[in-house]
Every structure is written in C-alpha cells, then in structure tokens.
Amino acid sequence: MSNPNLSARHIAVIGIRCGDEGKGARVIYLIDKAVKQLIRGNGEVPLGIEVMGYRWHGGANAGHTVIVNGITYKLHSVPVSIVIPGTYSLLGSGMFVNPRKVMQEIKTLEAQGLQINPNNLGIASNSFVTFDFHTNEDIANLEKAEHTSTGNGIKQTAMDKYGRVGVRFAEFLDEEACIHALEKRFPNKRVPGFDSLKSFVESYKTEREFLTPFMTLQSDALKKYGLYYKFGEGAHGGDIDVEEGLYPGITSSHPAIVPHRPDIILGAMKLYDSSVGHDRPFVSRLNPELEASLRNAWGERGTTTGKDRKIGWTDLVSAKHIIEVSGVDYLVGNCGDRLEIFSQMKHKIGLVTGYKINGKVYSEWDASFHKRQTLHEVEPVIEWFEPWDKFQVDGKLHPNAQRYIDRIQEFTGREFAMLGTGPGIDDVIELKDVFELAKAA
C-alpha cells in the first residue's frame, strides 16, 4: 500500500428518485479525488489495488454520462470508475451482462483512449447473461405506448434468472456448459432463428473469447481491490426498485438496496424530479406547457432510450421514503444551476411536502401507497420558494437557494454532503468531507 496513514473507506452512491440523478458525475468526482490522494511520490498512479468502483445491479438499461478532461463518456454496463486511471472496476453479481453490448462498450471506451484489461476490469462469474432472444422479445414491444422498457431485455433476463433457467457468466464462457444450461430454457433444443442450441452458442464465439479474461470471482475481487477506497455506483433510482419502488413501473433489480456493507450511503437527487417511465404515478408533475419548455432547455431525454422525460417539482414525501428504506446517510443534490431559469421566467419553485388524498394530507409514506392506484389520485401539497438568478454566488449559495436546500434537509432529516453545479467532474460544492464521514462511520 502506498500510504499507511489512510484506512479503507467504503462509499456507495445511490439514486433516490427515478434515475438520472447525476450519480455518475458525483461518483467520478469522489474516485478522482481518491486516486489523486493516493498518487505515489514519483507520479505513478497505483493500479487498481487501492481504489475500486463496482456496480451491483441492472445492466445495459442504465446510462451514465460523465465528462472527464473534456471527453464525454457514455457508459451503460461498465462502472464509471473505468474512466479514471488507477482504479479497478467490477460488474457485480447482481448485474445482467449482455456479452455483445459489453464487448462493444469496452471497444468504444478503448477507442476513446482508455486502456482496459483484466487488471482494471472484472465481470462477476455469477452475474447473469442477457442473450439476443431476451432483447429480441423486448424490442418487439418497444414502440408500444405502454411499454416501459429500454429494449435491453432486462425484464426477460430477470424472469429467466428467478425462473431457474438463466445462464451465469461463467457458464456462458464455457461453450458446452452454456449449451447444457440453455437446454433448461429451450427443452426442444431450438432457439428462434437457429437450427440448434449449438449454433446459437457458437454465434457468441467472438464475445466469448474477448470477455473470458475478464471473469472474476466477486468475493476475490472485493478482497483484492479497493484496499483504501471502494465506491458502489448505483444505477437507476430507488423509486423504481422492484420492492420499494412505484410498482409496477419499476426495474428488475434493487437500486435501493446496497450490498457489501458500505461505511456511508449517499443519496443522489436532482433538485427537481424527472422520469421517463410509464405506469408509475408522478405526483409532482408540472403542467404540460411548462414541462415542455423545461425539457427542451435542459435536454431532459433518457441517456439510453432518448425518450422524453416527464418533469416535476421535487417530491419530498417519496424521497424521504427511499432515504429511510435505503439507509441513506447524506444527500447529494444536482442541477440547482438549472433552476436559475425560473428567475428568468419569474416563476416560483415548488417542493412537494404532502399528499392530499380524499381530504386527508399525508406528509409521511403510508402503507396504502403500495396499492397501485392510490398515488394516481393524489393532489400534491406544494410549498413555494423564490427563485434564484445564480445558484452559487462568490462561493456561497444564493440566499433563496439556501432556503430551498435548508427545507429539503429539514424535511428529510438528512444533510447535503455535496451539491453539483454542472456536468463536469469538478462542478461540485463539497459541503462535507465525504472521506472523513466514511472514516468516522
């Protein structure tokens, strides 16, 4: 180890809304800071052993866009830590790995100048594989208005996983084992479009050869890497967690449940709400005219799907629910700078602090909200705040922005550790030393 004065710190960043909360940009900020702390005296960055980033859920249906040194990287399955030299990145056991897409993602990142090899990237041997038949089934329904998927076959892969007919990554890499495993899924030994299971499995020869060196046992990777810093990178957001989220408009994994016992969990949120999903309530949604103008100004479209996002005021009732069930310790707020547009519009900024249902106001999450129709019948209780022309002035928050932030902290019972002010790696106001918080936990 290069610095005996530092002890291991384990930090996870999750989303507490519907995804697209700017998690990736803030994870990158923390990882870059950690690596810079650990650079050896001769300027050599310690490779992988000291700093690790991992994803624990989801698959190619998640999109993180990060900007480092003026280069924009779009990641879907590979953790954002891969863009920082000196880190080890792990696609964890809870992920759904599409071999064709992961191989292409790695090649795209390499074409952007990144060096990727088994010394800095691993894929858990017991993650589950998304095949073409999964994505084909998904894509066939993609254009339907009620279809909520990204077309990446995640639901179909999850159904096979829990139906005991899925294929693990280690099995995929062994041609005979893959054929044997797929016989459970296709007892007639035919995959649509192929004359045999063998020919289907052989169609992945290139991906199998390319990805074989990256397979790792997750428990070994967690012991070997990240000896100073581990960073858990959430995909999606807690509001679409399969258990805790707004069912049935959810994903097929657990963005709200963090494994590996992190020291602290940071809950990321935009300072307004957005959602690209269908069949989930959106209590705080803006009127259509205002929503459309903001969507165009802010580019609110999905990284993976390109679909228009719905936009609303920050819903603190739902946010507090996810904060509590996820064990969030501190908050990370993003896009306060975007709200400057309301000053130009001479429009106040809202926070949803209650749900009015049949004349009764709820300021806390209620068991009745797990009945899927209840939240479609909510009248939001909104507190209004004066807008700000500049989110940050002379290194401090604008007084109006500070009042807005203070109310979120008061309502949720959690303090902000960081506030993002833009998409760049250093577009951050660090209110607390996250590493010291983790050390003290």
WOSULVEN-V232865 format. One record per residue. N is the residue number from 0. RES is the residue in three letters. SS is DSSP state (A for helix, B for strand, O for the rest). Layout:
N&RES&SS + N&RES&SS
//
This chain:
0&MET&O + 1&SER&O + 2&ASN&O + 3&PRO&O + 4&ASN&O + 5&LEU&O + 6&SER&O + 7&ALA&O + 8&ARG&B + 9&HIS&B + 10&ILE&B + 11&ALA&B + 12&VAL&B + 13&ILE&B + 14&GLY&B + 15&ILE&O + 16&ARG&O + 17&CYS&O + 18&GLY&O + 19&ASP&O + 20&GLU&O + 21&GLY&O + 22&LYS&A + 23&GLY&A + 24&ALA&A + 25&ARG&A + 26&VAL&A + 27&ILE&A + 28&TYR&A + 29&LEU&A + 30&ILE&A + 31&ASP&A + 32&LYS&A + 33&ALA&A + 34&VAL&A + 35&LYS&A + 36&GLN&A + 37&LEU&A + 38&ILE&O + 39&ARG&O + 40&GLY&O + 41&ASN&O + 42&GLY&O + 43&GLU&O + 44&VAL&O + 45&PRO&O + 46&LEU&O + 47&GLY&O + 48&ILE&O + 49&GLU&O + 50&VAL&B + 51&MET&B + 52&GLY&B + 53&TYR&B + 54&ARG&B + 55&TRP&O + 56&HIS&O + 57&GLY&B + 58&GLY&O + 59&ALA&O + 60&ASN&O + 61&ALA&O + 62&GLY&O + 63&HIS&B + 64&THR&B + 65&VAL&B + 66&ILE&B + 67&VAL&B + 68&ASN&O + 69&GLY&O + 70&ILE&B + 71&THR&B + 72&TYR&B + 73&LYS&B + 74&LEU&B + 75&HIS&O + 76&SER&O + 77&VAL&O + 78&PRO&O + 79&VAL&A + 80&SER&A + 81&ILE&A + 82&VAL&A + 83&ILE&O + 84&PRO&O + 85&GLY&O + 86&THR&O + 87&TYR&B + 88&SER&B + 89&LEU&B + 90&LEU&B + 91&GLY&O + 92&SER&O + 93&GLY&O + 94&MET&B + 95&PHE&B + 96&VAL&B + 97&ASN&O + 98&PRO&A + 99&ARG&A + 100&LYS&A + 101&VAL&A + 102&MET&A + 103&GLN&A + 104&GLU&A + 105&ILE&A + 106&LYS&A + 107&THR&A + 108&LEU&A + 109&GLU&A + 110&ALA&A + 111&GLN&O + 112&GLY&O + 113&LEU&O + 114&GLN&O + 115&ILE&O + 116&ASN&O + 117&PRO&O + 118&ASN&O + 119&ASN&O + 120&LEU&B + 121&GLY&B + 122&ILE&B + 123&ALA&B + 124&SER&O + 125&ASN&O + 126&SER&O + 127&PHE&B + 128&VAL&B + 129&THR&O + 130&PHE&O + 131&ASP&A + 132&PHE&A + 133&HIS&A + 134&THR&A + 135&ASN&A + 136&GLU&A + 137&ASP&A + 138&ILE&A + 139&ALA&O + 140&ASN&O + 141&LEU&O + 142&GLU&O + 143&LYS&O + 144&ALA&O + 145&GLU&O + 146&HIS&O + 147&THR&O + 148&SER&O + 149&THR&O + 150&GLY&O + 151&ASN&O + 152&GLY&O + 153&ILE&A + 154&LYS&A + 155&GLN&A + 156&THR&A + 157&ALA&A + 158&MET&A + 159&ASP&A + 160&LYS&A + 161&TYR&A + 162&GLY&O + 163&ARG&O + 164&VAL&O + 165&GLY&O + 166&VAL&O + 167&ARG&B + 168&PHE&A + 169&ALA&A + 170&GLU&A + 171&PHE&A + 172&LEU&A + 173&ASP&O + 174&GLU&A + 175&GLU&A + 176&ALA&A + 177&CYS&A + 178&ILE&A + 179&HIS&A + 180&ALA&A + 181&LEU&A + 182&GLU&A + 183&LYS&A + 184&ARG&A + 185&PHE&O + 186&PRO&O + 187&ASN&O + 188&LYS&O + 189&ARG&O + 190&VAL&O + 191&PRO&O + 192&GLY&O + 193&PHE&O + 194&ASP&O + 195&SER&O + 196&LEU&A + 197&LYS&A + 198&SER&A + 199&PHE&A + 200&VAL&A + 201&GLU&A + 202&SER&O + 203&TYR&O + 204&LYS&A + 205&THR&A + 206&GLU&A + 207&ARG&A + 208&GLU&A + 209&PHE&A + 210&LEU&A + 211&THR&A + 212&PRO&A + 213&PHE&A + 214&MET&B + 215&THR&B + 216&LEU&O + 217&GLN&A + 218&SER&A + 219&ASP&A + 220&ALA&A + 221&LEU&A + 222&LYS&A + 223&LYS&A + 224&TYR&O + 225&GLY&O + 226&LEU&O + 227&TYR&O + 228&TYR&B + 229&LYS&B + 230&PHE&B + 231&GLY&B + 232&GLU&B + 233&GLY&O + 234&ALA&O + 235&HIS&O + 236&GLY&O + 237&GLY&A + 238&ASP&A + 239&ILE&A + 240&ASP&O + 241&VAL&O + 242&GLU&O + 243&GLU&O + 244&GLY&O + 245&LEU&O + 246&TYR&O + 247&PRO&O + 248&GLY&O + 249&ILE&O + 250&THR&O + 251&SER&O + 252&SER&O + 253&HIS&O + 254&PRO&O + 255&ALA&O + 256&ILE&O + 257&VAL&O + 258&PRO&O + 259&HIS&O + 260&ARG&O + 261&PRO&O + 262&ASP&O + 263&ILE&B + 264&ILE&B + 265&LEU&B + 266&GLY&B + 267&ALA&B + 268&MET&B + 269&LYS&B + 270&LEU&O + 271&TYR&O + 272&ASP&B + 273&SER&B + 274&SER&B + 275&VAL&O + 276&GLY&O + 277&HIS&O + 278&ASP&O + 279&ARG&O + 280&PRO&O + 281&PHE&O + 282&VAL&O + 283&SER&O + 284&ARG&B + 285&LEU&O + 286&ASN&O + 287&PRO&A + 288&GLU&A + 289&LEU&A + 290&GLU&A + 291&ALA&A + 292&SER&A + 293&LEU&A + 294&ARG&A + 295&ASN&A + 296&ALA&A + 297&TRP&A + 298&GLY&O + 299&GLU&O + 300&ARG&B + 301&GLY&O + 302&THR&O + 303&THR&O + 304&THR&O + 305&GLY&O + 306&LYS&O + 307&ASP&B + 308&ARG&O + 309&LYS&B + 310&ILE&B + 311&GLY&B + 312&TRP&O + 313&THR&B + 314&ASP&B + 315&LEU&A + 316&VAL&A + 317&SER&A + 318&ALA&A + 319&LYS&A + 320&HIS&A + 321&ILE&A + 322&ILE&A + 323&GLU&A + 324&VAL&A + 325&SER&A + 326&GLY&O + 327&VAL&O + 328&ASP&O + 329&TYR&B + 330&LEU&B + 331&VAL&B + 332&GLY&B + 333&ASN&B + 334&CYS&O + 335&GLY&O + 336&ASP&O + 337&ARG&A + 338&LEU&A + 339&GLU&A + 340&ILE&A + 341&PHE&A + 342&SER&A + 343&GLN&A + 344&MET&A + 345&LYS&O + 346&HIS&O + 347&LYS&O + 348&ILE&B + 349&GLY&B + 350&LEU&B + 351&VAL&B + 352&THR&B + 353&GLY&B + 354&TYR&B + 355&LYS&B + 356&ILE&B + 357&ASN&O + 358&GLY&O + 359&LYS&B + 360&VAL&B + 361&TYR&B + 362&SER&O + 363&GLU&O + 364&TRP&O + 365&ASP&O + 366&ALA&A + 367&SER&A + 368&PHE&A + 369&HIS&A + 370&LYS&O + 371&ARG&O + 372&GLN&O + 373&THR&A + 374&LEU&A + 375&HIS&A + 376&GLU&A + 377&VAL&O + 378&GLU&B + 379&PRO&B + 380&VAL&B + 381&ILE&B + 382&GLU&B + 383&TRP&B + 384&PHE&B + 385&GLU&O + 386&PRO&O + 387&TRP&O + 388&ASP&O + 389&LYS&O + 390&PHE&O + 391&GLN&B + 392&VAL&B + 393&ASP&O + 394&GLY&O + 395&LYS&B + 396&LEU&B + 397&HIS&O + 398&PRO&A + 399&ASN&A + 400&ALA&A + 401&GLN&A + 402&ARG&A + 403&TYR&A + 404&ILE&A + 405&ASP&A + 406&ARG&A + 407&ILE&A + 408&GLN&A + 409&GLU&A + 410&PHE&A + 411&THR&A + 412&GLY&O + 413&ARG&O + 414&GLU&O + 415&PHE&B + 416&ALA&B + 417&MET&B + 418&LEU&B + 419&GLY&B + 420&THR&O + 421&GLY&O + 422&PRO&O + 423&GLY&B + 424&ILE&O + 425&ASP&O + 426&ASP&O + 427&VAL&B + 428&ILE&B + 429&GLU&B + 430&LEU&O + 431&LYS&O + 432&ASP&O + 433&VAL&A + 434&PHE&A + 435&GLU&A + 436&LEU&A + 437&ALA&A + 438&LYS&A + 439&ALA&A + 440&ALA&O
//
